[in-house]
Amino acid sequence: MRQSAAVLCQDKQSLATLQTSLDHLGIELKACRSLKDALESVMSGRSTTLIVDFDMAGAEDAVRMATLLPGSQRPSLLGVSTHSWLGEGKAFQSGVSRILYKPFDEDLVKDAIKIGTRAAKRSQRKSERHQLKTLVYLDLESGTVPAISIDIGEHGLAVQALDALPVVSNVAFRCVLPGSRIFFTGHADVMWASEQGRAGLFFSKLTPATRKHLNDWLSKRSHHRKDSMRHLLPPAHTHVAFAAMEEDLTEAR
């Protein structure tokens, strides 16, 4: 299968240079219109390189989300930007391996992609395949928030978002189960959340058909016990906010 690069960029001159450079390397350019498109292309395995234009809103978030992925899914990360980024360090802090400043030439692009691709392949070889993650969308009052799955079990899922999630009930979620084409959707309660964006969600509503899909998916993963709760619990020595269960118990008494 031909390699592809997910490109989050709207600058016509930069796109033309990237297109020519990628063609010479035998890599297909996949133009992405949003953070969602770019991340889904990377996490599905269709794109092994992610190129972002830091002059675009949301580009930094795309890179930060990509750096949360395990080695088996983490793409080669390349940034492009104007010289206004020079000296600020924000682009490097987000996780890109190299930044090309506009206007850049084809040779620089090809060298950067070759180096980044080799590094990404080394990381992927060291990572276990069963670590595959998926993109989970949470429908909050403030809007839809993307997060990376940490683990999915019979009773719930643990996720990592860019920012802290609110501890709320009956949150609609949707994702594709890792390593499959099964669309998984339902409602869950956020039982705990850390300031670093990690959270544990316990399923509050799944349809019988969805529950069956989940159980079938879990049964095919021998490394994963169906009743495992370990990854749904908060990390040790981490400050987290919990759902107000004690108050409910007091009122019930």
N, C-alpha and C positions, 0 to 999 in steps of 0.2 A: 504494500500500500504506500502511495506517495505521501511523503511528509507534508505537513502544512504548518503555517504560522498564523496564529490569531493576531490580528493587527487592530488596535484601537487607536485610530488616527483619522483626522478629517482634513489635514493639510495636503492639498493636491500635489504640490511639488515633492513633499516627503514621500507620499504614497507612490508616486511615479518612480522615485529612486529605489524605494523598497521593493517594488514590483520587479524591476529590472535585476536587482541583486538576487532576489529569491529565485527568479527564473533561472539564473546562471547556476544556482546551487541545486536546482531540481526540486525546489520547495514551493508549494502552492500558497499564495497569499489569500487568507480568508479575512475579508474586511468585516469588522464587527461594529455595530452601531451603538452598542451599550455594554456596560460592565457585565450584565447578565449573559449576553451573547458570547463575550470573550471567555468568561469563566466556564460556561457550559461546553464550549469547544475544547478547552483544555482538559476539563475533568472527564469528558467522554472519551478522551484519548485521540480525538481527531487532530488536535494540534499539539505539537511537542515544543513549540516556541511561542512565547507571548511577547509582543512588541507594543509598548504603550507610549502615547504622546502625552507628556506631563503638562502640556498646555491645555489639555482637555479636563473638564470637571469629572471627577470620579476615577481618573486614571490611577491615581495613587492607591485608591481602595482596591482596584483590580489586582495590583501587584501585591499588596498586603494580604489579600485573600489567597493568592497563588502560593505565597511563601508558607501558608499554613498546611499545605498539602504534604503527604508523605513523599519520600523520594521516588516511589514508583509512578507518581502522577505529577510531580513538580516539573514544570516546564523550564526551558532556558528563558531567562528574563532579560529583556533589552529595553532601554528607555531612550526616547528622543525628546528634545526640548530646545527652547531658545536659550541664549546665553544668560538670560535673567536668573536661571537656576544656579549658575556657576557660583560656588562659594557658599551657597545656602545649605547644601548637604541633604536636603529633603528627599531627593530622588534616591540617593544611595541608601538612606535610612529605610526606605520602603522595601528594599530587597533586590533591586536590579543589579546585575553584575557589571553592566557598562552603560554609559550614557553617550549618545551621539548628539552633538549640537548642530542645529540647523544653520545654514544648509550643509548637508553632509554628502560625501561622494560614495559611489558604489563599492569601492575597494574596502573602505572602512566598515560598511555594513556587512560585507561578506566575511571579513576577518572576525568581526564581533560575533556573528552568528555561528561560525565554525568553532570558535573557542567556547562559546556558551553551550552549544550542542554537545560537545565532548564532555564538558563538566556535568551536564544534566544526565547523560548516559551513564557516567560513573556512579552517580547518585542512585539512579534507577536500578542498576545491577546490585547495589548493596541493600536495596529495600525489598522486603517480602511482599509478594503479590497480594496476600490477604489483607493488606493495609489499605486497600482501595477506599476512598472516601467519596461522598456525594454532596451536592449542593442542596441545602434544605432552605425552603422559603417559608418564613413565618409572617403571618398576616397580623400585625399589631395595629393598635389605634393610630399610631404615628405613620403607618405605611408598611409596605412589605420589606422585610429585612432578610438578606441572605446570610447563611451561616454554613460552616463546614461540619459535616457529621464526624463525631469522634467514635461513636459506637451506636448500634441499633440492636435492641433486644426485644424480647417478647412483651415487656411492660412499658418500654419507652425508649428514648434516645438521648444521647448527650451530644451537644453541639458546641462549636467555637465560632463566635461572631466577632466582628471588629471592635464593637463597643459593648458595654454592659447591657444585658437584656432586663426588662422589667419582670418582676415576679407576679405574673397574672395567670388567670384561669381561662380554659376553653379557647386556646389559641389554635386557629386553623393553620395547618402546615401541609406542605407537599414536597415531594422529591422523587427521584428515581432510585430504587434500591441499588446499592453499589454492585457493579459487575453484572447488571441485568438490564432489561428493558421494562421492568415492572414499575408502573407509576403508582406511587404510594402516597395516600392522602388521608387526613383525618383531623382530629382535634386533640390537644394535649394541654396539661397544666404545667406551667413552669414552677417546679418545686424548689429550685435553688438557682442562684445566679451569682457569679463572681464579678468583681470589678474589671477583670481582664477579658470579659466577654464569654467565658465558659458558662454553660448552663445544663441542667438536667430536666428533661421533660418527661412526664409520665402520661401515657395515653389515657384520654378521658372518653373518647368516642372513635371507634373504628367499625365500619360496616362488616358484616360476616364475610363478605367476599374479600375485603381488604385484609382482614385477620387471617384468612386462609392463605392469601398471597404471601403475607409476612411469615407465617409458619412454614410454608413450603420453602421459602427463600432461606430461612434460618436452618432448616433441616439439611440443606445442601452444603452447609459450611461446618465441617467437622470440628474446626478449631473454636467454634463459637457455641457454647451451651445455650440452649433456647431460654433457659430460666436465669441466665447470668444477669446480675444486678451490679456487678463491681464497677463497670464504667459509667453507670448512671448516678453514682454517688459522687459528691464533691471531692476534689483532691485534698489530701491531708495538708494541714498547715496553710490552708488558703482561706482568707476571709470571704464568706459568702452571705448573701441574703436569702432567707428561707421564706416559704409561704407561711402565712399566719395560721398554723394548725393549732397551736396551743390555745389561742384565744377562742377558736371554734369549740375545742374540747371543754373549756371552762364554761362556755355558755350552754353547752349540751348538758352539763351536770346541773 
